Amino acid sequence: MRSPHPAPLLFGRETAGLPEQVRQSIAPEQRLRRPMRGSSRSLNLSNAVAVVVYEAW
């Protein structure tokens, strides 16, 4: 997850993610999805933010 330019990070709800209208407004090559593993339904939003910000840093 490297970008030559600063980029905003958008996070959706734990259960549904970002609204469809928001997802469609972002080019596919600029989207990042944090997939879930196993039977986990969702990752706590604060944990997801921590993972992504750590990787972006």
Chimera marker file (.cmm) of the C-alpha trace (Angstrom):
<marker_set name="trace">
<marker id="1" x="0.000" y="0.000" z="0.000" r="1" g="1" b="0" radius="0.5"/>
<marker id="2" x="2.307" y="2.730" z="-1.241" r="1" g="1" b="0" radius="0.5"/>
<marker id="3" x="1.255" y="5.961" z="-2.883" r="1" g="1" b="0" radius="0.5"/>
<marker id="4" x="3.412" y="8.792" z="-4.217" r="1" g="1" b="0" radius="0.5"/>
<marker id="5" x="0.693" y="11.238" z="-3.132" r="1" g="1" b="0" radius="0.5"/>
<marker id="6" x="-1.183" y="11.702" z="0.128" r="1" g="1" b="0" radius="0.5"/>
<marker id="7" x="-4.506" y="9.915" z="0.008" r="1" g="1" b="0" radius="0.5"/>
<marker id="8" x="-7.549" y="9.924" z="2.274" r="1" g="1" b="0" radius="0.5"/>
<marker id="9" x="-8.436" y="6.666" z="3.984" r="1" g="1" b="0" radius="0.5"/>
<marker id="10" x="-12.150" y="5.898" z="4.185" r="1" g="1" b="0" radius="0.5"/>
<marker id="11" x="-13.521" y="3.255" z="6.509" r="1" g="1" b="0" radius="0.5"/>
<marker id="12" x="-17.037" y="1.883" z="6.489" r="1" g="1" b="0" radius="0.5"/>
<marker id="13" x="-19.214" y="0.320" z="9.136" r="1" g="1" b="0" radius="0.5"/>
<marker id="14" x="-18.122" y="-2.977" z="10.636" r="1" g="1" b="0" radius="0.5"/>
<marker id="15" x="-21.129" y="-4.824" z="9.234" r="1" g="1" b="0" radius="0.5"/>
<marker id="16" x="-21.739" y="-3.277" z="5.824" r="1" g="1" b="0" radius="0.5"/>
<marker id="17" x="-18.618" y="-1.369" z="4.846" r="1" g="1" b="0" radius="0.5"/>
<marker id="18" x="-18.883" y="1.802" z="2.800" r="1" g="1" b="0" radius="0.5"/>
<marker id="19" x="-22.190" y="2.664" z="1.120" r="1" g="1" b="0" radius="0.5"/>
<marker id="20" x="-22.410" y="1.511" z="-2.507" r="1" g="1" b="0" radius="0.5"/>
<marker id="21" x="-22.552" y="5.106" z="-3.774" r="1" g="1" b="0" radius="0.5"/>
<marker id="22" x="-19.242" y="5.877" z="-2.054" r="1" g="1" b="0" radius="0.5"/>
<marker id="23" x="-17.602" y="2.676" z="-3.325" r="1" g="1" b="0" radius="0.5"/>
<marker id="24" x="-18.673" y="3.436" z="-6.890" r="1" g="1" b="0" radius="0.5"/>
<marker id="25" x="-17.171" y="6.931" z="-6.688" r="1" g="1" b="0" radius="0.5"/>
<marker id="26" x="-13.683" y="5.487" z="-6.069" r="1" g="1" b="0" radius="0.5"/>
<marker id="27" x="-11.692" y="3.997" z="-8.949" r="1" g="1" b="0" radius="0.5"/>
<marker id="28" x="-11.154" y="0.226" z="-8.505" r="1" g="1" b="0" radius="0.5"/>
<marker id="29" x="-7.361" y="0.577" z="-8.551" r="1" g="1" b="0" radius="0.5"/>
<marker id="30" x="-7.609" y="3.013" z="-5.625" r="1" g="1" b="0" radius="0.5"/>
<marker id="31" x="-9.695" y="0.733" z="-3.405" r="1" g="1" b="0" radius="0.5"/>
<marker id="32" x="-8.281" y="-1.440" z="-0.681" r="1" g="1" b="0" radius="0.5"/>
<marker id="33" x="-10.242" y="-4.213" z="0.909" r="1" g="1" b="0" radius="0.5"/>
<marker id="34" x="-9.231" y="-5.910" z="4.118" r="1" g="1" b="0" radius="0.5"/>
<marker id="35" x="-10.604" y="-9.443" z="3.675" r="1" g="1" b="0" radius="0.5"/>
<marker id="36" x="-11.778" y="-11.490" z="6.630" r="1" g="1" b="0" radius="0.5"/>
<marker id="37" x="-10.485" y="-14.928" z="7.428" r="1" g="1" b="0" radius="0.5"/>
<marker id="38" x="-12.441" y="-17.960" z="8.550" r="1" g="1" b="0" radius="0.5"/>
<marker id="39" x="-15.804" y="-17.523" z="10.199" r="1" g="1" b="0" radius="0.5"/>
<marker id="40" x="-15.165" y="-13.978" z="11.445" r="1" g="1" b="0" radius="0.5"/>
<marker id="41" x="-17.974" y="-11.700" z="10.380" r="1" g="1" b="0" radius="0.5"/>
<marker id="42" x="-16.171" y="-8.395" z="10.784" r="1" g="1" b="0" radius="0.5"/>
<marker id="43" x="-13.075" y="-6.784" z="12.215" r="1" g="1" b="0" radius="0.5"/>
<marker id="44" x="-13.626" y="-4.147" z="14.877" r="1" g="1" b="0" radius="0.5"/>
<marker id="45" x="-13.395" y="-0.798" z="13.110" r="1" g="1" b="0" radius="0.5"/>
<marker id="46" x="-10.682" y="0.547" z="15.408" r="1" g="1" b="0" radius="0.5"/>
<marker id="47" x="-8.615" y="-2.597" z="14.798" r="1" g="1" b="0" radius="0.5"/>
<marker id="48" x="-9.086" y="-2.301" z="11.036" r="1" g="1" b="0" radius="0.5"/>
<marker id="49" x="-7.987" y="1.336" z="11.157" r="1" g="1" b="0" radius="0.5"/>
<marker id="50" x="-4.921" y="0.380" z="13.207" r="1" g="1" b="0" radius="0.5"/>
<marker id="51" x="-3.886" y="-2.303" z="10.689" r="1" g="1" b="0" radius="0.5"/>
<marker id="52" x="-4.302" y="-0.058" z="7.647" r="1" g="1" b="0" radius="0.5"/>
<marker id="53" x="-2.651" y="2.994" z="9.200" r="1" g="1" b="0" radius="0.5"/>
<marker id="54" x="0.269" y="0.841" z="10.358" r="1" g="1" b="0" radius="0.5"/>
<marker id="55" x="0.717" y="-0.523" z="6.820" r="1" g="1" b="0" radius="0.5"/>
<marker id="56" x="0.377" y="2.955" z="5.301" r="1" g="1" b="0" radius="0.5"/>
<marker id="57" x="2.908" y="4.477" z="7.674" r="1" g="1" b="0" radius="0.5"/>
<link id1="1" id2="2" r="1" g="1" b="0" radius="0.2"/>
<link id1="2" id2="3" r="1" g="1" b="0" radius="0.2"/>
<link id1="3" id2="4" r="1" g="1" b="0" radius="0.2"/>
<link id1="4" id2="5" r="1" g="1" b="0" radius="0.2"/>
<link id1="5" id2="6" r="1" g="1" b="0" radius="0.2"/>
<link id1="6" id2="7" r="1" g="1" b="0" radius="0.2"/>
<link id1="7" id2="8" r="1" g="1" b="0" radius="0.2"/>
<link id1="8" id2="9" r="1" g="1" b="0" radius="0.2"/>
<link id1="9" id2="10" r="1" g="1" b="0" radius="0.2"/>
<link id1="10" id2="11" r="1" g="1" b="0" radius="0.2"/>
<link id1="11" id2="12" r="1" g="1" b="0" radius="0.2"/>
<link id1="12" id2="13" r="1" g="1" b="0" radius="0.2"/>
<link id1="13" id2="14" r="1" g="1" b="0" radius="0.2"/>
<link id1="14" id2="15" r="1" g="1" b="0" radius="0.2"/>
<link id1="15" id2="16" r="1" g="1" b="0" radius="0.2"/>
<link id1="16" id2="17" r="1" g="1" b="0" radius="0.2"/>
<link id1="17" id2="18" r="1" g="1" b="0" radius="0.2"/>
<link id1="18" id2="19" r="1" g="1" b="0" radius="0.2"/>
<link id1="19" id2="20" r="1" g="1" b="0" radius="0.2"/>
<link id1="20" id2="21" r="1" g="1" b="0" radius="0.2"/>
<link id1="21" id2="22" r="1" g="1" b="0" radius="0.2"/>
<link id1="22" id2="23" r="1" g="1" b="0" radius="0.2"/>
<link id1="23" id2="24" r="1" g="1" b="0" radius="0.2"/>
<link id1="24" id2="25" r="1" g="1" b="0" radius="0.2"/>
<link id1="25" id2="26" r="1" g="1" b="0" radius="0.2"/>
<link id1="26" id2="27" r="1" g="1" b="0" radius="0.2"/>
<link id1="27" id2="28" r="1" g="1" b="0" radius="0.2"/>
<link id1="28" id2="29" r="1" g="1" b="0" radius="0.2"/>
<link id1="29" id2="30" r="1" g="1" b="0" radius="0.2"/>
<link id1="30" id2="31" r="1" g="1" b="0" radius="0.2"/>
<link id1="31" id2="32" r="1" g="1" b="0" radius="0.2"/>
<link id1="32" id2="33" r="1" g="1" b="0" radius="0.2"/>
<link id1="33" id2="34" r="1" g="1" b="0" radius="0.2"/>
<link id1="34" id2="35" r="1" g="1" b="0" radius="0.2"/>
<link id1="35" id2="36" r="1" g="1" b="0" radius="0.2"/>
<link id1="36" id2="37" r="1" g="1" b="0" radius="0.2"/>
<link id1="37" id2="38" r="1" g="1" b="0" radius="0.2"/>
<link id1="38" id2="39" r="1" g="1" b="0" radius="0.2"/>
<link id1="39" id2="40" r="1" g="1" b="0" radius="0.2"/>
<link id1="40" id2="41" r="1" g="1" b="0" radius="0.2"/>
<link id1="41" id2="42" r="1" g="1" b="0" radius="0.2"/>
<link id1="42" id2="43" r="1" g="1" b="0" radius="0.2"/>
<link id1="43" id2="44" r="1" g="1" b="0" radius="0.2"/>
<link id1="44" id2="45" r="1" g="1" b="0" radius="0.2"/>
<link id1="45" id2="46" r="1" g="1" b="0" radius="0.2"/>
<link id1="46" id2="47" r="1" g="1" b="0" radius="0.2"/>
<link id1="47" id2="48" r="1" g="1" b="0" radius="0.2"/>
<link id1="48" id2="49" r="1" g="1" b="0" radius="0.2"/>
<link id1="49" id2="50" r="1" g="1" b="0" radius="0.2"/>
<link id1="50" id2="51" r="1" g="1" b="0" radius="0.2"/>
<link id1="51" id2="52" r="1" g="1" b="0" radius="0.2"/>
<link id1="52" id2="53" r="1" g="1" b="0" radius="0.2"/>
<link id1="53" id2="54" r="1" g="1" b="0" radius="0.2"/>
<link id1="54" id2="55" r="1" g="1" b="0" radius="0.2"/>
<link id1="55" id2="56" r="1" g="1" b="0" radius="0.2"/>
<link id1="56" id2="57" r="1" g="1" b="0" radius="0.2"/>
</marker_set>
